[in-house]
Amino acid sequence: MVTAVLTSPLDVLRTRLQTDYYQTQVKPKSTPNLQQIRPSFYRSSMLHFRETFDILFTIHRVEGWRGLFKGLGPSLTGVVPASAVKFYTYGNCKRLFPELLGCEKDSTLVHALSAACAGIATGSATNPIWVVKTRLQLDKAGARRYKGSLDCTKQILQQEGPKGFYRGLTASYLGTIETTLHLAMYERFKAIISRKVDLEGDGEPSQFVQGLAMSGASGLSKLCACLIAYPHEVIRTRLRQAPMADGRQKYTGIIQCARLILKEEGMMALYGGLTAHLLRTVPSAAITLGTYELVLKVLEGR
């Protein structure tokens, strides 16, 4: 919950960079040049990095400090059950799969399948919360559609029905690739670190070293997973967008969404908000899994 509060501005920033709602107001000068001359990967990366912080300052200037914390209510509501479901499923699957599959408990297959199950369970259980959060974060200051979380929930239910709360769920399932890569690589990195560093001591220094090592392994594995699987984040955000003025959905499915983004905006659009995403999720993953491992060790000891 502390992480959700501290990283809320980066979460709002990431969501807005992932969508096409704010592009016309962010890039009025650069767009014509980009249409005439296709920039190099290096130039595109620099523009993306500069754009990230331009939008951050624009949010504060136009909407005030409250704009940096849009969607925080749903984030705080969802972060606890999401973490609980994720780690409960992952921990129990790690115990069940070795018996069911007849393989070693620390094998990559067990870690990958456990992570996939955790991702699917978490996405299914918490998708409605993230739909509301996304809609609130994309709400424009001058033409607000939603008064708050409850009003957003009410409008979605009235206009789109219960299935409106599950928009982007298929992209969330696709996102289990990231969860699988993250946790499978984390277990590998943890095993490597365990051989290099004494993590089994009972003194305070060893507990500190253990927490630091686990956090480092988690942060590194999350970075690798994000770089590989990031486009699903952009697709998921766009599928969760509010309907257009005429009530139609611009994006209707994973394939249609990906094709339309590539056609209208190019490959770089699939990595919109990557800088803000990495700044937010890598430290968050490091803190979360490092804490998770330490709490498990303390509880097992007692």
ChimeraX commands (.cxc) that place a marker at each C-alpha (Angstrom):
marker #1 position 0.00,0.00,0.00 radius 0.5
marker #1 position 2.90,2.35,0.77 radius 0.5
marker #1 position 4.39,1.54,-2.64 radius 0.5
marker #1 position 1.04,2.30,-4.34 radius 0.5
marker #1 position 0.90,5.75,-2.70 radius 0.5
marker #1 position 4.52,6.67,-3.41 radius 0.5
marker #1 position 4.43,5.53,-7.04 radius 0.5
marker #1 position 0.94,6.85,-7.88 radius 0.5
marker #1 position 2.23,9.77,-10.04 radius 0.5
marker #1 position 4.27,7.29,-12.10 radius 0.5
marker #1 position 1.24,5.01,-12.42 radius 0.5
marker #1 position -0.94,7.88,-13.74 radius 0.5
marker #1 position 1.88,8.92,-16.08 radius 0.5
marker #1 position 2.36,5.38,-17.40 radius 0.5
marker #1 position -1.36,4.90,-18.07 radius 0.5
marker #1 position -1.61,8.15,-20.02 radius 0.5
marker #1 position 1.48,7.40,-22.08 radius 0.5
marker #1 position 0.05,4.00,-22.97 radius 0.5
marker #1 position -3.12,5.47,-24.47 radius 0.5
marker #1 position -3.80,7.74,-27.44 radius 0.5
marker #1 position -6.06,10.11,-25.44 radius 0.5
marker #1 position -3.32,12.62,-24.66 radius 0.5
marker #1 position -1.13,12.46,-27.74 radius 0.5
marker #1 position -2.53,15.52,-29.51 radius 0.5
marker #1 position -2.01,17.73,-26.48 radius 0.5
marker #1 position 1.46,16.35,-25.70 radius 0.5
marker #1 position 3.12,16.34,-29.12 radius 0.5
marker #1 position 1.71,19.24,-31.17 radius 0.5
marker #1 position 5.13,20.28,-32.48 radius 0.5
marker #1 position 6.93,16.96,-32.87 radius 0.5
marker #1 position 4.19,15.03,-34.70 radius 0.5
marker #1 position 4.57,16.71,-38.15 radius 0.5
marker #1 position 8.33,16.17,-38.10 radius 0.5
marker #1 position 7.90,12.53,-37.10 radius 0.5
marker #1 position 5.52,12.02,-40.03 radius 0.5
marker #1 position 8.01,13.52,-42.51 radius 0.5
marker #1 position 11.13,11.83,-41.21 radius 0.5
marker #1 position 11.11,8.46,-39.48 radius 0.5
marker #1 position 13.45,8.93,-36.48 radius 0.5
marker #1 position 16.15,6.49,-35.51 radius 0.5
marker #1 position 15.68,4.15,-32.56 radius 0.5
marker #1 position 18.04,6.32,-30.48 radius 0.5
marker #1 position 16.15,9.52,-31.33 radius 0.5
marker #1 position 12.79,7.84,-30.67 radius 0.5
marker #1 position 14.06,6.66,-27.29 radius 0.5
marker #1 position 15.24,10.17,-26.35 radius 0.5
marker #1 position 11.90,11.68,-27.42 radius 0.5
marker #1 position 10.07,9.05,-25.39 radius 0.5
marker #1 position 12.19,9.77,-22.30 radius 0.5
marker #1 position 11.70,13.56,-22.62 radius 0.5
marker #1 position 7.98,13.12,-23.26 radius 0.5
marker #1 position 7.64,11.08,-20.07 radius 0.5
marker #1 position 8.72,13.96,-17.85 radius 0.5
marker #1 position 6.95,16.61,-19.96 radius 0.5
marker #1 position 3.60,14.92,-19.24 radius 0.5
marker #1 position 4.44,14.55,-15.53 radius 0.5
marker #1 position 4.94,18.32,-15.18 radius 0.5
marker #1 position 1.90,19.03,-17.39 radius 0.5
marker #1 position -0.38,16.96,-15.11 radius 0.5
marker #1 position 0.73,18.97,-12.07 radius 0.5
marker #1 position 0.42,22.32,-13.89 radius 0.5
marker #1 position -3.00,21.69,-15.47 radius 0.5
marker #1 position -4.74,19.49,-12.87 radius 0.5
marker #1 position -2.85,20.26,-9.66 radius 0.5
marker #1 position -1.27,17.76,-7.29 radius 0.5
marker #1 position -4.54,15.80,-7.04 radius 0.5
marker #1 position -4.18,14.88,-10.71 radius 0.5
marker #1 position -1.04,12.92,-9.83 radius 0.5
marker #1 position -3.09,10.67,-7.55 radius 0.5
marker #1 position -6.07,9.86,-9.79 radius 0.5
marker #1 position -7.15,6.26,-9.40 radius 0.5
marker #1 position -5.34,5.89,-6.07 radius 0.5
marker #1 position -8.53,4.68,-4.33 radius 0.5
marker #1 position -8.95,1.64,-6.60 radius 0.5
marker #1 position -5.18,1.05,-6.46 radius 0.5
marker #1 position -5.25,0.85,-2.66 radius 0.5
marker #1 position -8.41,-1.27,-2.80 radius 0.5
marker #1 position -6.85,-3.68,-5.29 radius 0.5
marker #1 position -3.21,-3.92,-4.22 radius 0.5
marker #1 position -3.85,-5.98,-1.07 radius 0.5
marker #1 position -6.17,-8.63,-2.58 radius 0.5
marker #1 position -4.04,-8.75,-5.75 radius 0.5
marker #1 position -0.86,-9.45,-3.76 radius 0.5
marker #1 position -2.68,-11.89,-1.49 radius 0.5
marker #1 position -4.17,-13.89,-4.39 radius 0.5
marker #1 position -0.89,-13.82,-6.34 radius 0.5
marker #1 position 1.37,-15.12,-3.57 radius 0.5
marker #1 position -1.22,-17.51,-2.09 radius 0.5
marker #1 position -1.69,-19.14,-5.50 radius 0.5
marker #1 position 2.02,-19.13,-6.33 radius 0.5
marker #1 position 3.11,-20.58,-2.99 radius 0.5
marker #1 position 0.51,-23.37,-3.00 radius 0.5
marker #1 position 1.09,-24.27,-6.65 radius 0.5
marker #1 position 4.83,-24.60,-5.92 radius 0.5
marker #1 position 3.92,-27.23,-3.32 radius 0.5
marker #1 position 1.27,-29.04,-5.41 radius 0.5
marker #1 position 2.88,-29.26,-8.87 radius 0.5
marker #1 position 5.94,-31.36,-7.87 radius 0.5
marker #1 position 3.59,-34.07,-6.59 radius 0.5
marker #1 position 1.23,-33.83,-9.57 radius 0.5
marker #1 position 3.96,-33.73,-12.23 radius 0.5
marker #1 position 6.48,-35.94,-10.46 radius 0.5
marker #1 position 9.40,-33.52,-10.86 radius 0.5
marker #1 position 11.85,-31.64,-8.65 radius 0.5
marker #1 position 10.29,-28.94,-6.47 radius 0.5
marker #1 position 12.77,-26.29,-7.62 radius 0.5
marker #1 position 12.54,-27.05,-11.34 radius 0.5
marker #1 position 11.90,-24.22,-13.82 radius 0.5
marker #1 position 8.73,-25.99,-15.04 radius 0.5
marker #1 position 7.19,-25.88,-11.55 radius 0.5
marker #1 position 8.10,-22.20,-11.12 radius 0.5
marker #1 position 6.75,-21.26,-14.57 radius 0.5
marker #1 position 3.44,-23.13,-14.17 radius 0.5
marker #1 position 2.96,-21.76,-10.64 radius 0.5
marker #1 position 3.62,-18.21,-11.84 radius 0.5
marker #1 position 1.19,-18.63,-14.77 radius 0.5
marker #1 position -1.56,-19.87,-12.42 radius 0.5
marker #1 position -0.87,-16.96,-10.06 radius 0.5
marker #1 position -1.14,-14.46,-12.92 radius 0.5
marker #1 position -4.43,-15.91,-14.21 radius 0.5
marker #1 position -5.97,-16.07,-10.73 radius 0.5
marker #1 position -4.91,-12.50,-9.89 radius 0.5
marker #1 position -6.16,-11.09,-13.21 radius 0.5
marker #1 position -9.54,-12.82,-12.92 radius 0.5
marker #1 position -10.10,-11.73,-9.31 radius 0.5
marker #1 position -9.06,-8.07,-9.58 radius 0.5
marker #1 position -9.75,-6.97,-13.19 radius 0.5
marker #1 position -12.86,-4.86,-12.30 radius 0.5
marker #1 position -10.77,-2.78,-9.89 radius 0.5
marker #1 position -8.11,-2.05,-12.52 radius 0.5
marker #1 position -10.75,-1.10,-15.12 radius 0.5
marker #1 position -12.12,1.56,-12.74 radius 0.5
marker #1 position -8.58,2.76,-11.92 radius 0.5
marker #1 position -7.67,3.09,-15.62 radius 0.5
marker #1 position -10.86,5.02,-16.45 radius 0.5
marker #1 position -10.23,7.48,-13.60 radius 0.5
marker #1 position -6.59,8.02,-14.60 radius 0.5
marker #1 position -7.59,8.77,-18.20 radius 0.5
marker #1 position -10.37,11.19,-17.21 radius 0.5
marker #1 position -9.51,14.60,-18.70 radius 0.5
marker #1 position -9.54,17.64,-16.41 radius 0.5
marker #1 position -11.67,19.84,-18.69 radius 0.5
marker #1 position -14.25,17.21,-19.58 radius 0.5
marker #1 position -14.58,14.85,-16.65 radius 0.5
marker #1 position -16.87,11.86,-17.09 radius 0.5
marker #1 position -16.56,10.39,-13.62 radius 0.5
marker #1 position -16.98,12.03,-10.19 radius 0.5
marker #1 position -15.13,9.23,-8.41 radius 0.5
marker #1 position -14.73,5.47,-8.07 radius 0.5
marker #1 position -18.38,4.79,-7.18 radius 0.5
marker #1 position -19.70,6.97,-10.02 radius 0.5
marker #1 position -17.33,5.27,-12.46 radius 0.5
marker #1 position -18.50,1.84,-11.29 radius 0.5
marker #1 position -22.14,2.90,-11.66 radius 0.5
marker #1 position -21.64,4.28,-15.18 radius 0.5
marker #1 position -19.78,1.18,-16.39 radius 0.5
marker #1 position -22.55,-1.04,-15.02 radius 0.5
marker #1 position -25.31,1.07,-16.61 radius 0.5
marker #1 position -23.67,1.66,-20.01 radius 0.5
marker #1 position -21.70,-1.55,-20.61 radius 0.5
marker #1 position -23.13,-4.11,-18.21 radius 0.5
marker #1 position -21.15,-6.48,-15.96 radius 0.5
marker #1 position -18.85,-7.52,-18.84 radius 0.5
marker #1 position -17.59,-3.91,-18.98 radius 0.5
marker #1 position -15.64,-4.66,-15.79 radius 0.5
marker #1 position -13.74,-7.41,-17.59 radius 0.5
marker #1 position -12.48,-5.37,-20.54 radius 0.5
marker #1 position -8.80,-6.11,-21.06 radius 0.5
marker #1 position -8.99,-9.44,-19.20 radius 0.5
marker #1 position -7.69,-11.38,-22.22 radius 0.5
marker #1 position -4.71,-9.00,-22.35 radius 0.5
marker #1 position -4.22,-9.63,-18.62 radius 0.5
marker #1 position -4.05,-13.35,-19.34 radius 0.5
marker #1 position -1.50,-12.56,-22.03 radius 0.5
marker #1 position 0.33,-10.62,-19.33 radius 0.5
marker #1 position 0.86,-13.84,-17.38 radius 0.5
marker #1 position 3.87,-14.20,-19.68 radius 0.5
marker #1 position 5.45,-11.32,-17.77 radius 0.5
marker #1 position 4.52,-12.82,-14.38 radius 0.5
marker #1 position 5.85,-16.21,-15.48 radius 0.5
marker #1 position 9.14,-14.77,-16.74 radius 0.5
marker #1 position 9.50,-12.61,-13.62 radius 0.5
marker #1 position 8.98,-15.35,-11.04 radius 0.5
marker #1 position 10.78,-18.10,-13.00 radius 0.5
marker #1 position 13.85,-15.87,-13.53 radius 0.5
marker #1 position 13.63,-14.74,-9.91 radius 0.5
marker #1 position 13.89,-18.32,-8.67 radius 0.5
marker #1 position 16.92,-18.91,-10.94 radius 0.5
marker #1 position 18.64,-15.70,-9.81 radius 0.5
marker #1 position 17.84,-16.55,-6.19 radius 0.5
marker #1 position 19.44,-19.98,-6.56 radius 0.5
marker #1 position 22.56,-18.44,-8.09 radius 0.5
marker #1 position 22.80,-15.81,-5.33 radius 0.5
marker #1 position 22.24,-18.46,-2.65 radius 0.5
marker #1 position 25.34,-20.28,-3.86 radius 0.5
marker #1 position 27.40,-17.10,-3.77 radius 0.5
marker #1 position 26.17,-15.52,-0.54 radius 0.5
marker #1 position 25.55,-17.06,2.87 radius 0.5
marker #1 position 21.80,-16.66,3.22 radius 0.5
marker #1 position 21.23,-19.27,5.88 radius 0.5
marker #1 position 22.78,-17.55,8.91 radius 0.5
marker #1 position 20.63,-16.57,11.88 radius 0.5
marker #1 position 22.28,-13.27,12.81 radius 0.5
marker #1 position 21.06,-9.77,11.92 radius 0.5
marker #1 position 23.74,-9.15,9.27 radius 0.5
marker #1 position 22.73,-12.29,7.35 radius 0.5
marker #1 position 19.06,-11.27,7.42 radius 0.5
marker #1 position 19.99,-7.88,5.99 radius 0.5
marker #1 position 22.13,-9.53,3.31 radius 0.5
marker #1 position 19.28,-11.94,2.54 radius 0.5
marker #1 position 16.76,-9.13,2.09 radius 0.5
marker #1 position 19.18,-7.16,-0.10 radius 0.5
marker #1 position 20.01,-10.20,-2.23 radius 0.5
marker #1 position 16.37,-11.22,-2.72 radius 0.5
marker #1 position 15.40,-7.66,-3.59 radius 0.5
marker #1 position 18.22,-7.45,-6.14 radius 0.5
marker #1 position 17.19,-10.76,-7.72 radius 0.5
marker #1 position 13.55,-9.63,-7.89 radius 0.5
marker #1 position 14.39,-6.22,-9.39 radius 0.5
marker #1 position 16.67,-7.71,-12.05 radius 0.5
marker #1 position 14.17,-10.41,-13.04 radius 0.5
marker #1 position 11.34,-7.85,-13.20 radius 0.5
marker #1 position 13.42,-5.60,-15.46 radius 0.5
marker #1 position 14.08,-8.46,-17.90 radius 0.5
marker #1 position 10.42,-9.59,-17.86 radius 0.5
marker #1 position 9.12,-6.03,-18.47 radius 0.5
marker #1 position 11.40,-5.43,-21.45 radius 0.5
marker #1 position 10.26,-8.69,-23.07 radius 0.5
marker #1 position 6.51,-8.57,-22.38 radius 0.5
marker #1 position 5.71,-4.85,-22.15 radius 0.5
marker #1 position 3.43,-4.39,-25.26 radius 0.5
marker #1 position 0.62,-6.30,-23.52 radius 0.5
marker #1 position 0.44,-3.45,-20.97 radius 0.5
marker #1 position -0.31,-0.90,-23.70 radius 0.5
marker #1 position -2.90,-3.18,-25.33 radius 0.5
marker #1 position -4.58,-3.86,-21.98 radius 0.5
marker #1 position -4.82,-0.15,-21.13 radius 0.5
marker #1 position -6.36,0.68,-24.50 radius 0.5
marker #1 position -8.91,-2.12,-24.19 radius 0.5
marker #1 position -9.94,-0.65,-20.83 radius 0.5
marker #1 position -10.48,2.87,-22.23 radius 0.5
marker #1 position -13.92,4.42,-21.90 radius 0.5
marker #1 position -16.12,4.24,-25.02 radius 0.5
marker #1 position -15.90,7.07,-27.55 radius 0.5
marker #1 position -18.49,9.89,-27.68 radius 0.5
marker #1 position -20.80,7.80,-29.89 radius 0.5
marker #1 position -20.67,4.88,-27.45 radius 0.5
marker #1 position -18.49,2.64,-29.65 radius 0.5
marker #1 position -15.27,1.01,-28.46 radius 0.5
marker #1 position -12.25,1.95,-30.56 radius 0.5
marker #1 position -10.37,-1.19,-29.50 radius 0.5
marker #1 position -12.30,-4.46,-29.42 radius 0.5
marker #1 position -9.72,-7.24,-29.09 radius 0.5
marker #1 position -6.01,-8.00,-28.70 radius 0.5
marker #1 position -5.25,-8.58,-32.40 radius 0.5
marker #1 position -7.42,-5.69,-33.63 radius 0.5
marker #1 position -5.88,-3.36,-31.04 radius 0.5
marker #1 position -2.28,-4.33,-31.90 radius 0.5
marker #1 position -2.91,-3.92,-35.66 radius 0.5
marker #1 position -4.56,-0.53,-35.23 radius 0.5
marker #1 position -1.74,0.78,-33.02 radius 0.5
marker #1 position 0.90,-0.39,-35.52 radius 0.5
marker #1 position -1.03,1.12,-38.43 radius 0.5
marker #1 position -1.76,4.51,-36.86 radius 0.5
marker #1 position 1.23,5.08,-34.58 radius 0.5
marker #1 position 4.01,2.62,-35.39 radius 0.5
marker #1 position 6.00,0.12,-33.33 radius 0.5
marker #1 position 7.20,2.64,-30.71 radius 0.5
marker #1 position 3.60,3.18,-29.56 radius 0.5
marker #1 position 3.62,-0.38,-28.18 radius 0.5
marker #1 position 6.29,0.80,-25.73 radius 0.5
marker #1 position 4.55,4.01,-24.66 radius 0.5
marker #1 position 5.05,4.66,-20.95 radius 0.5
marker #1 position 7.90,2.13,-20.65 radius 0.5
marker #1 position 10.16,4.57,-18.77 radius 0.5
marker #1 position 7.50,5.37,-16.16 radius 0.5
marker #1 position 6.59,1.67,-15.93 radius 0.5
marker #1 position 10.17,0.61,-15.21 radius 0.5
marker #1 position 10.68,3.44,-12.69 radius 0.5
marker #1 position 7.57,2.26,-10.89 radius 0.5
marker #1 position 7.52,-1.54,-11.12 radius 0.5
marker #1 position 11.18,-2.54,-10.76 radius 0.5
marker #1 position 11.67,-0.94,-7.30 radius 0.5
marker #1 position 8.17,-2.10,-6.32 radius 0.5
marker #1 position 8.96,-5.72,-7.28 radius 0.5
marker #1 position 12.27,-5.55,-5.42 radius 0.5
marker #1 position 10.56,-4.30,-2.24 radius 0.5
marker #1 position 7.61,-6.71,-2.49 radius 0.5
marker #1 position 9.49,-9.97,-3.05 radius 0.5
marker #1 position 12.31,-9.02,-0.67 radius 0.5
marker #1 position 9.74,-8.37,2.06 radius 0.5
marker #1 position 7.78,-11.51,1.14 radius 0.5
marker #1 position 10.86,-13.72,1.54 radius 0.5
marker #1 position 11.85,-12.13,4.87 radius 0.5
marker #1 position 8.32,-12.44,6.31 radius 0.5
marker #1 position 8.19,-16.10,5.25 radius 0.5
marker #1 position 11.54,-16.76,6.95 radius 0.5
marker #1 position 10.43,-15.05,10.18 radius 0.5
marker #1 position 7.06,-16.85,10.29 radius 0.5
marker #1 position 8.63,-20.22,9.51 radius 0.5
marker #1 position 11.15,-19.66,12.30 radius 0.5
marker #1 position 8.33,-19.04,14.76 radius 0.5
marker link #1:1,2 radius 0.2
marker link #1:2,3 radius 0.2
marker link #1:3,4 radius 0.2
marker link #1:4,5 radius 0.2
marker link #1:5,6 radius 0.2
marker link #1:6,7 radius 0.2
marker link #1:7,8 radius 0.2
marker link #1:8,9 radius 0.2
marker link #1:9,10 radius 0.2
marker link #1:10,11 radius 0.2
marker link #1:11,12 radius 0.2
marker link #1:12,13 radius 0.2
marker link #1:13,14 radius 0.2
marker link #1:14,15 radius 0.2
marker link #1:15,16 radius 0.2
marker link #1:16,17 radius 0.2
marker link #1:17,18 radius 0.2
marker link #1:18,19 radius 0.2
marker link #1:19,20 radius 0.2
marker link #1:20,21 radius 0.2
marker link #1:21,22 radius 0.2
marker link #1:22,23 radius 0.2
marker link #1:23,24 radius 0.2
marker link #1:24,25 radius 0.2
marker link #1:25,26 radius 0.2
marker link #1:26,27 radius 0.2
marker link #1:27,28 radius 0.2
marker link #1:28,29 radius 0.2
marker link #1:29,30 radius 0.2
marker link #1:30,31 radius 0.2
marker link #1:31,32 radius 0.2
marker link #1:32,33 radius 0.2
marker link #1:33,34 radius 0.2
marker link #1:34,35 radius 0.2
marker link #1:35,36 radius 0.2
marker link #1:36,37 radius 0.2
marker link #1:37,38 radius 0.2
marker link #1:38,39 radius 0.2
marker link #1:39,40 radius 0.2
marker link #1:40,41 radius 0.2
marker link #1:41,42 radius 0.2
marker link #1:42,43 radius 0.2
marker link #1:43,44 radius 0.2
marker link #1:44,45 radius 0.2
marker link #1:45,46 radius 0.2
marker link #1:46,47 radius 0.2
marker link #1:47,48 radius 0.2
marker link #1:48,49 radius 0.2
marker link #1:49,50 radius 0.2
marker link #1:50,51 radius 0.2
marker link #1:51,52 radius 0.2
marker link #1:52,53 radius 0.2
marker link #1:53,54 radius 0.2
marker link #1:54,55 radius 0.2
marker link #1:55,56 radius 0.2
marker link #1:56,57 radius 0.2
marker link #1:57,58 radius 0.2
marker link #1:58,59 radius 0.2
marker link #1:59,60 radius 0.2
marker link #1:60,61 radius 0.2
marker link #1:61,62 radius 0.2
marker link #1:62,63 radius 0.2
marker link #1:63,64 radius 0.2
marker link #1:64,65 radius 0.2
marker link #1:65,66 radius 0.2
marker link #1:66,67 radius 0.2
marker link #1:67,68 radius 0.2
marker link #1:68,69 radius 0.2
marker link #1:69,70 radius 0.2
marker link #1:70,71 radius 0.2
marker link #1:71,72 radius 0.2
marker link #1:72,73 radius 0.2
marker link #1:73,74 radius 0.2
marker link #1:74,75 radius 0.2
marker link #1:75,76 radius 0.2
marker link #1:76,77 radius 0.2
marker link #1:77,78 radius 0.2
marker link #1:78,79 radius 0.2
marker link #1:79,80 radius 0.2
marker link #1:80,81 radius 0.2
marker link #1:81,82 radius 0.2
marker link #1:82,83 radius 0.2
marker link #1:83,84 radius 0.2
marker link #1:84,85 radius 0.2
marker link #1:85,86 radius 0.2
marker link #1:86,87 radius 0.2
marker link #1:87,88 radius 0.2
marker link #1:88,89 radius 0.2
marker link #1:89,90 radius 0.2
marker link #1:90,91 radius 0.2
marker link #1:91,92 radius 0.2
marker link #1:92,93 radius 0.2
marker link #1:93,94 radius 0.2
marker link #1:94,95 radius 0.2
marker link #1:95,96 radius 0.2
marker link #1:96,97 radius 0.2
marker link #1:97,98 radius 0.2
marker link #1:98,99 radius 0.2
marker link #1:99,100 radius 0.2
marker link #1:100,101 radius 0.2
marker link #1:101,102 radius 0.2
marker link #1:102,103 radius 0.2
marker link #1:103,104 radius 0.2
marker link #1:104,105 radius 0.2
marker link #1:105,106 radius 0.2
marker link #1:106,107 radius 0.2
marker link #1:107,108 radius 0.2
marker link #1:108,109 radius 0.2
marker link #1:109,110 radius 0.2
marker link #1:110,111 radius 0.2
marker link #1:111,112 radius 0.2
marker link #1:112,113 radius 0.2
marker link #1:113,114 radius 0.2
marker link #1:114,115 radius 0.2
marker link #1:115,116 radius 0.2
marker link #1:116,117 radius 0.2
marker link #1:117,118 radius 0.2
marker link #1:118,119 radius 0.2
marker link #1:119,120 radius 0.2
marker link #1:120,121 radius 0.2
marker link #1:121,122 radius 0.2
marker link #1:122,123 radius 0.2
marker link #1:123,124 radius 0.2
marker link #1:124,125 radius 0.2
marker link #1:125,126 radius 0.2
marker link #1:126,127 radius 0.2
marker link #1:127,128 radius 0.2
marker link #1:128,129 radius 0.2
marker link #1:129,130 radius 0.2
marker link #1:130,131 radius 0.2
marker link #1:131,132 radius 0.2
marker link #1:132,133 radius 0.2
marker link #1:133,134 radius 0.2
marker link #1:134,135 radius 0.2
marker link #1:135,136 radius 0.2
marker link #1:136,137 radius 0.2
marker link #1:137,138 radius 0.2
marker link #1:138,139 radius 0.2
marker link #1:139,140 radius 0.2
marker link #1:140,141 radius 0.2
marker link #1:141,142 radius 0.2
marker link #1:142,143 radius 0.2
marker link #1:143,144 radius 0.2
marker link #1:144,145 radius 0.2
marker link #1:145,146 radius 0.2
marker link #1:146,147 radius 0.2
marker link #1:147,148 radius 0.2
marker link #1:148,149 radius 0.2
marker link #1:149,150 radius 0.2
marker link #1:150,151 radius 0.2
marker link #1:151,152 radius 0.2
marker link #1:152,153 radius 0.2
marker link #1:153,154 radius 0.2
marker link #1:154,155 radius 0.2
marker link #1:155,156 radius 0.2
marker link #1:156,157 radius 0.2
marker link #1:157,158 radius 0.2
marker link #1:158,159 radius 0.2
marker link #1:159,160 radius 0.2
marker link #1:160,161 radius 0.2
marker link #1:161,162 radius 0.2
marker link #1:162,163 radius 0.2
marker link #1:163,164 radius 0.2
marker link #1:164,165 radius 0.2
marker link #1:165,166 radius 0.2
marker link #1:166,167 radius 0.2
marker link #1:167,168 radius 0.2
marker link #1:168,169 radius 0.2
marker link #1:169,170 radius 0.2
marker link #1:170,171 radius 0.2
marker link #1:171,172 radius 0.2
marker link #1:172,173 radius 0.2
marker link #1:173,174 radius 0.2
marker link #1:174,175 radius 0.2
marker link #1:175,176 radius 0.2
marker link #1:176,177 radius 0.2
marker link #1:177,178 radius 0.2
marker link #1:178,179 radius 0.2
marker link #1:179,180 radius 0.2
marker link #1:180,181 radius 0.2
marker link #1:181,182 radius 0.2
marker link #1:182,183 radius 0.2
marker link #1:183,184 radius 0.2
marker link #1:184,185 radius 0.2
marker link #1:185,186 radius 0.2
marker link #1:186,187 radius 0.2
marker link #1:187,188 radius 0.2
marker link #1:188,189 radius 0.2
marker link #1:189,190 radius 0.2
marker link #1:190,191 radius 0.2
marker link #1:191,192 radius 0.2
marker link #1:192,193 radius 0.2
marker link #1:193,194 radius 0.2
marker link #1:194,195 radius 0.2
marker link #1:195,196 radius 0.2
marker link #1:196,197 radius 0.2
marker link #1:197,198 radius 0.2
marker link #1:198,199 radius 0.2
marker link #1:199,200 radius 0.2
marker link #1:200,201 radius 0.2
marker link #1:201,202 radius 0.2
marker link #1:202,203 radius 0.2
marker link #1:203,204 radius 0.2
marker link #1:204,205 radius 0.2
marker link #1:205,206 radius 0.2
marker link #1:206,207 radius 0.2
marker link #1:207,208 radius 0.2
marker link #1:208,209 radius 0.2
marker link #1:209,210 radius 0.2
marker link #1:210,211 radius 0.2
marker link #1:211,212 radius 0.2
marker link #1:212,213 radius 0.2
marker link #1:213,214 radius 0.2
marker link #1:214,215 radius 0.2
marker link #1:215,216 radius 0.2
marker link #1:216,217 radius 0.2
marker link #1:217,218 radius 0.2
marker link #1:218,219 radius 0.2
marker link #1:219,220 radius 0.2
marker link #1:220,221 radius 0.2
marker link #1:221,222 radius 0.2
marker link #1:222,223 radius 0.2
marker link #1:223,224 radius 0.2
marker link #1:224,225 radius 0.2
marker link #1:225,226 radius 0.2
marker link #1:226,227 radius 0.2
marker link #1:227,228 radius 0.2
marker link #1:228,229 radius 0.2
marker link #1:229,230 radius 0.2
marker link #1:230,231 radius 0.2
marker link #1:231,232 radius 0.2
marker link #1:232,233 radius 0.2
marker link #1:233,234 radius 0.2
marker link #1:234,235 radius 0.2
marker link #1:235,236 radius 0.2
marker link #1:236,237 radius 0.2
marker link #1:237,238 radius 0.2
marker link #1:238,239 radius 0.2
marker link #1:239,240 radius 0.2
marker link #1:240,241 radius 0.2
marker link #1:241,242 radius 0.2
marker link #1:242,243 radius 0.2
marker link #1:243,244 radius 0.2
marker link #1:244,245 radius 0.2
marker link #1:245,246 radius 0.2
marker link #1:246,247 radius 0.2
marker link #1:247,248 radius 0.2
marker link #1:248,249 radius 0.2
marker link #1:249,250 radius 0.2
marker link #1:250,251 radius 0.2
marker link #1:251,252 radius 0.2
marker link #1:252,253 radius 0.2
marker link #1:253,254 radius 0.2
marker link #1:254,255 radius 0.2
marker link #1:255,256 radius 0.2
marker link #1:256,257 radius 0.2
marker link #1:257,258 radius 0.2
marker link #1:258,259 radius 0.2
marker link #1:259,260 radius 0.2
marker link #1:260,261 radius 0.2
marker link #1:261,262 radius 0.2
marker link #1:262,263 radius 0.2
marker link #1:263,264 radius 0.2
marker link #1:264,265 radius 0.2
marker link #1:265,266 radius 0.2
marker link #1:266,267 radius 0.2
marker link #1:267,268 radius 0.2
marker link #1:268,269 radius 0.2
marker link #1:269,270 radius 0.2
marker link #1:270,271 radius 0.2
marker link #1:271,272 radius 0.2
marker link #1:272,273 radius 0.2
marker link #1:273,274 radius 0.2
marker link #1:274,275 radius 0.2
marker link #1:275,276 radius 0.2
marker link #1:276,277 radius 0.2
marker link #1:277,278 radius 0.2
marker link #1:278,279 radius 0.2
marker link #1:279,280 radius 0.2
marker link #1:280,281 radius 0.2
marker link #1:281,282 radius 0.2
marker link #1:282,283 radius 0.2
marker link #1:283,284 radius 0.2
marker link #1:284,285 radius 0.2
marker link #1:285,286 radius 0.2
marker link #1:286,287 radius 0.2
marker link #1:287,288 radius 0.2
marker link #1:288,289 radius 0.2
marker link #1:289,290 radius 0.2
marker link #1:290,291 radius 0.2
marker link #1:291,292 radius 0.2
marker link #1:292,293 radius 0.2
marker link #1:293,294 radius 0.2
marker link #1:294,295 radius 0.2
marker link #1:295,296 radius 0.2
marker link #1:296,297 radius 0.2
marker link #1:297,298 radius 0.2
marker link #1:298,299 radius 0.2
marker link #1:299,300 radius 0.2
marker link #1:300,301 radius 0.2
marker link #1:301,302 radius 0.2
view
